[in-house]
Amino acid sequence: MTRVQILLSEEEDRRLERLAQRRRESKSSIVRRALKLLLRLESDSDEPLLELIGQAGKTGVRHGARDHDRLLVRTPQRHQTR
């Protein structure tokens, strides 16, 4: 890895610190993930839908690709209209 120094406003640093604490992750890790996402979004991909892969982060499900139908049925409906 290469070491990079960045300057953040005090508010940006506070928000980054709170996010890091909530996610139990280092500030550096969050900045790297955010940069990776931005670079992915800015890339000139031939297949833009492929850029969505992985943006949800880790789901904690071991065989999500294989068992996606069963998992989606089990997911609670949050916004049901009556």
C-alpha positions in Angstrom: 0.0 0.0 0.0 1.0 3.6 -0.5 0.6 6.1 2.3 -1.5 9.2 1.3 -2.2 12.2 3.5 -5.5 14.0 3.1 -7.0 17.1 4.7 -10.6 16.9 6.1 -12.7 19.6 7.6 -13.4 19.1 11.3 -17.0 18.2 10.5 -15.9 15.6 7.9 -13.4 14.1 10.4 -16.1 13.9 13.2 -18.5 12.2 10.8 -15.9 9.8 9.6 -14.9 9.0 13.2 -18.6 8.3 14.1 -19.0 6.1 11.1 -15.9 4.2 11.8 -17.0 3.6 15.4 -20.5 2.5 14.3 -19.0 0.1 11.7 -16.2 -1.0 13.9 -13.8 -0.2 11.1 -10.8 2.1 10.8 -11.2 5.5 9.2 -8.6 4.5 6.6 -10.6 1.4 5.6 -13.8 3.5 5.1 -11.9 6.0 3.0 -10.4 3.2 0.9 -13.9 1.6 0.4 -15.4 5.0 -0.5 -12.6 5.7 -3.0 -13.0 2.2 -4.5 -16.8 2.8 -5.0 -16.2 6.2 -6.5 -13.6 4.9 -8.9 -16.0 2.1 -9.9 -18.8 4.5 -10.5 -16.6 6.8 -12.6 -15.2 4.0 -14.7 -16.2 3.6 -18.3 -17.7 0.2 -18.0 -19.2 -1.6 -21.0 -21.8 -3.2 -18.7 -23.0 -0.6 -16.1 -25.2 -3.0 -14.2 -22.1 -5.1 -13.3 -21.0 -2.0 -11.4 -23.8 -2.7 -8.8 -22.1 -6.0 -7.8 -20.7 -5.7 -4.3 -22.0 -2.2 -3.5 -24.2 -3.5 -0.7 -21.2 -4.8 1.2 -21.0 -8.0 3.1 -24.4 -9.5 3.9 -23.2 -12.2 6.3 -24.8 -14.8 4.2 -22.5 -17.6 3.1 -24.2 -18.9 0.0 -26.1 -15.8 -1.1 -25.5 -16.3 -4.8 -26.6 -19.9 -4.7 -29.5 -19.5 -2.4 -30.7 -16.0 -3.5 -34.3 -17.1 -4.2 -34.8 -18.7 -0.8 -33.2 -15.8 1.0 -35.3 -13.2 -0.8 -38.5 -14.9 0.1 -37.4 -14.9 3.8 -36.6 -11.2 3.7 -39.3 -9.2 5.6 -41.3 -6.7 3.6 -40.6 -3.2 5.0 -42.8 -1.0 2.8 -46.0 -2.8 2.3 -48.9 -0.8 1.0 -52.4 -1.6 2.4 
